[in-house]
Amino acid sequence: MTSTQFFFNLVLNGLVEGLVISMCALSLTLVYAVLRFPNAATGDYMTLGAYAAKGVQHFTGAPMLISGAAGILATIAVAVFFHLWVFRKLAGRTLAAPLVASIGVAYFVRSVLTFFVGHEHLVYDIPLVRAMNWHGLRVQATDLWVAAAALLSLAACFGILYLTRIGRQMRAVADNPDLARASGIRSGRVTLVMWVLAGAVAALGGILLGVKSILHAELGWDFMVAGFTAMILGGVGNPVGAVVGGIAIGLVQELSAPIVGYSYKIAVAFTIMVLMLLWRPHGLFGYREGTR
């Protein structure tokens, strides 16, 4: 393999991984835009979706599409449950209260998963398909499926946000909660729909991450640094920026891996996050406080 082919293989892998990172970042962004706190349980919602899909596949023998849908529904149910019983009761509090609560939710979900499945590594039952070679580019069939599923889900999510009434209401609440309330928008309904959307995006991201790798109890938690970095890079609260940031982080991590080592890719994301917080804390596509 020539150096050019190696480079383009890294780019391809970075794009696929970046799409998965984008889903984590988008889920984080949806919650932050409406409720103004970073949901630390996002990574564990990803893990929950991945394990729920695996459980359905294992016990029923259902195909991956049905198992994945079941995993998404299970995660939505859990996200809505914690919204009703935890986060809704903390509405109007300072940032620290819901943030600490989300950390507690994260540890609770992870502990329950560990109790039932332990620390055993699992994989989905997916037929093995020989990698395709195209002019020196080595393309895994699973990567194509992951990319297609991520792109379709992101398109659906943005369709809801920008083409539906509830999506416009959600963006209105995110932009100015008081004005939205004065305009007759029911913020409670908007928040509920937001949690459904954020839970679904996180769950599918976890499932796609599981397809690319292996399932373990800290699957999503290990992905959170990249997700947070993508959210900050794109502009906190900006859905489009979250996706662009996710793809950028995926590319940078993959392209830097041969230099720093594949075990230290996460350190690259962490470094970018720190530099962005110091240099441009509102992100590339965000707004400075008071300029919206």
C-alpha positions in Angstrom: 0.0 0.0 0.0 1.4 3.4 -1.0 1.5 6.4 1.3 -1.3 8.0 -0.6 -3.6 4.9 -0.3 -2.8 4.7 3.4 -3.7 8.4 3.8 -7.1 8.0 2.1 -7.8 4.9 4.1 -7.2 7.0 7.3 -9.5 9.7 5.9 -12.3 7.1 5.1 -12.0 5.6 8.6 -12.0 9.1 10.1 -15.2 10.0 8.2 -17.0 7.0 9.5 -15.9 7.4 13.1 -16.6 11.1 12.8 -20.2 10.4 11.9 -20.6 8.3 15.1 -19.0 11.0 17.1 -21.4 13.5 15.6 -24.4 11.5 16.9 -22.9 11.7 20.4 -22.3 15.4 20.0 -25.7 16.0 18.6 -27.4 14.3 21.5 -25.3 16.4 23.9 -26.2 19.5 21.9 -29.9 18.9 21.9 -30.0 18.7 25.7 -27.7 21.7 26.2 -29.6 23.9 23.8 -33.0 23.4 25.5 -32.0 22.8 29.2 -28.6 24.5 29.4 -26.6 21.7 30.9 -24.2 19.0 29.5 -25.9 15.6 29.9 -23.1 13.4 31.3 -25.4 10.4 30.9 -25.2 10.6 27.1 -22.4 8.1 26.8 -24.3 5.6 29.0 -27.4 6.1 27.0 -25.3 5.0 24.0 -24.1 1.9 25.9 -27.7 1.1 27.0 -28.9 1.3 23.4 -26.1 -1.0 22.2 -26.7 -3.6 24.9 -30.5 -3.5 24.6 -30.1 -4.2 20.9 -27.8 -7.0 21.6 -30.2 -8.4 24.2 -33.1 -8.5 21.8 -30.9 -10.1 19.1 -29.6 -12.7 21.6 -32.9 -13.8 23.1 -35.2 -13.5 20.0 -32.8 -14.0 17.1 -34.3 -10.9 15.5 -32.3 -9.3 12.6 -30.1 -6.3 13.4 -32.6 -3.8 12.0 -35.4 -4.9 14.4 -32.9 -5.4 17.3 -31.6 -1.9 16.7 -35.1 -0.4 16.7 -35.8 -2.1 20.0 -32.6 -0.8 21.5 -33.5 2.7 20.5 -37.0 2.4 22.0 -35.6 1.1 25.2 -33.2 4.0 25.5 -35.9 6.5 24.7 -38.0 5.0 27.5 -35.1 5.3 30.0 -34.3 8.9 28.9 -38.0 9.9 29.3 -38.1 8.2 32.7 -35.1 10.1 34.0 -36.5 13.3 32.5 -39.8 12.9 34.4 -38.3 11.8 37.7 -35.0 13.6 37.9 -34.3 16.4 35.4 -37.8 18.0 35.3 -37.7 18.4 39.0 -34.4 20.3 38.7 -35.7 22.8 36.1 -34.7 26.3 36.9 -31.8 25.3 39.2 -28.2 26.3 38.6 -26.1 24.4 36.1 -24.5 22.3 38.9 -27.7 20.6 40.0 -28.7 18.9 36.7 -25.0 18.3 35.8 -24.4 16.4 39.0 -27.7 14.6 38.6 -26.7 13.5 35.1 -23.5 12.1 36.4 -25.5 10.1 39.0 -27.8 8.9 36.2 -24.8 7.8 34.2 -23.3 5.8 37.0 -26.7 4.2 37.8 -27.3 3.1 34.2 -23.7 1.8 34.0 -24.1 -0.1 37.3 -27.3 -1.7 36.2 -25.8 -2.8 32.9 -22.7 -4.2 34.7 -25.0 -6.1 37.1 -26.8 -7.9 34.4 -24.1 -8.4 31.7 -20.9 -8.1 33.8 -17.7 -7.0 32.1 -17.8 -9.5 29.4 -17.1 -8.2 25.9 -19.8 -9.0 23.3 -20.3 -8.6 19.6 -23.3 -8.4 17.4 -24.3 -11.4 15.3 -23.5 -9.8 11.9 -22.4 -11.9 8.8 -18.8 -11.4 8.0 -18.3 -9.8 4.6 -14.9 -9.6 2.8 -13.6 -6.0 2.7 -13.8 -4.4 -0.7 -10.7 -3.0 -2.4 -11.2 0.0 -4.8 -8.0 1.4 -6.2 -6.1 0.5 -3.1 -8.8 1.8 -0.7 -9.9 -1.0 1.7 -13.6 -0.5 2.5 -15.4 -2.6 5.1 -19.0 -3.4 4.3 -19.9 -2.6 8.0 -18.4 0.8 7.6 -20.7 1.5 4.7 -23.7 0.4 6.7 -22.6 2.5 9.7 -22.1 5.6 7.5 -25.4 5.1 5.7 -27.4 4.6 9.0 -25.7 7.6 10.6 -26.3 9.9 7.6 -30.0 8.8 7.4 -30.6 9.3 11.1 -28.8 12.7 11.0 -30.9 13.8 8.0 -34.1 12.6 9.9 -33.1 14.5 13.0 -32.4 17.8 11.1 -35.6 17.3 9.2 -37.5 17.2 12.5 -35.6 20.2 13.8 -36.0 22.5 10.8 -39.0 21.2 8.9 -41.6 20.5 11.6 -43.6 22.6 14.0 -42.2 20.9 17.1 -38.7 21.4 15.7 -39.3 25.1 15.2 -40.7 25.3 18.8 -37.7 23.5 20.1 -35.3 25.9 18.4 -37.4 28.8 19.8 -37.1 27.5 23.3 -33.4 27.0 22.8 -32.9 30.6 21.5 -35.1 32.4 24.1 -37.1 30.4 26.6 -39.0 33.4 28.1 -40.0 34.7 24.7 -41.1 31.2 23.6 -43.2 30.8 26.7 -44.8 34.2 26.2 -45.6 33.1 22.6 -47.6 30.2 23.9 -45.1 27.5 23.3 -45.5 24.6 25.8 -42.0 24.2 27.0 -42.9 20.9 28.8 -44.0 19.3 25.6 -40.9 20.6 23.8 -38.6 19.3 26.5 -40.2 15.8 26.3 -39.8 15.6 22.6 -36.2 16.8 22.9 -35.5 13.9 25.3 -37.0 11.4 22.9 -34.9 12.8 20.1 -31.7 13.0 22.2 -32.3 9.4 23.5 -32.9 8.0 20.0 -29.8 9.7 18.6 -27.6 8.5 21.5 -28.9 5.0 21.3 -28.3 4.7 17.5 -24.8 6.1 18.0 -24.1 3.5 20.6 -25.4 0.7 18.3 -23.3 1.9 15.4 -20.3 2.1 17.7 -21.0 -1.5 18.8 -21.2 -2.6 15.2 -17.7 -1.0 14.5 -16.1 -2.4 17.6 -17.2 -4.6 20.6 -19.7 -4.1 23.4 -18.5 -3.4 26.9 -19.9 -1.6 29.9 -18.0 1.6 29.3 -18.5 1.7 25.5 -20.2 5.1 25.4 -18.5 6.6 28.4 -15.1 6.2 26.7 -16.6 8.1 23.7 -17.7 11.1 25.7 -14.5 13.1 25.4 -14.7 13.0 21.7 -18.4 13.9 21.9 -17.8 16.8 24.2 -14.9 18.0 22.1 -17.1 17.9 18.9 -19.9 19.9 20.7 -17.4 22.5 21.9 -15.6 22.7 18.6 -18.8 23.2 16.6 -20.3 25.7 19.1 -22.2 24.6 22.2 -25.9 24.4 21.4 -25.5 24.4 17.6 -26.7 21.2 16.0 -25.1 21.7 12.7 -21.8 22.7 14.4 -22.0 19.5 16.5 -22.1 17.3 13.3 -19.3 19.3 11.6 -17.3 19.1 14.8 -17.8 15.4 15.1 -16.6 14.7 11.6 -13.6 17.0 12.2 -12.6 15.2 15.4 -13.0 11.8 13.7 -10.6 12.9 10.9 -8.1 14.5 13.2 -8.0 11.4 15.5 -7.5 9.0 12.7 -4.9 11.1 10.8 -2.9 11.6 14.0 -3.1 8.0 15.2 0.0 6.8 13.1 2.0 9.6 14.8 0.8 9.5 18.4 -0.3 5.8 18.4 -3.9 4.4 18.2 -4.1 4.1 22.0 -3.6 7.9 22.4 -6.3 9.1 19.9 -8.5 10.2 22.8 -5.6 12.4 24.0 -5.8 14.3 20.8 -9.5 15.0 21.2 -8.8 16.1 24.8 -6.1 18.4 23.7 -8.3 20.0 21.1 -11.1 20.5 23.7 -8.7 22.3 26.1 -7.3 24.5 23.3 -10.8 25.4 22.1 -11.9 26.3 25.6 -8.9 28.6 26.0 -9.0 30.1 22.5 -12.6 30.1 21.4 -14.9 28.8 24.1 -18.0 29.6 22.1 -16.8 27.2 19.3 -16.4 27.7 15.5 -20.1 28.1 14.8 -21.3 29.3 18.2 -22.2 32.8 19.5 -20.5 34.9 22.1 -22.7 35.5 25.1 -24.9 38.4 24.5 -24.7 38.5 20.7 -27.5 36.1 19.8 
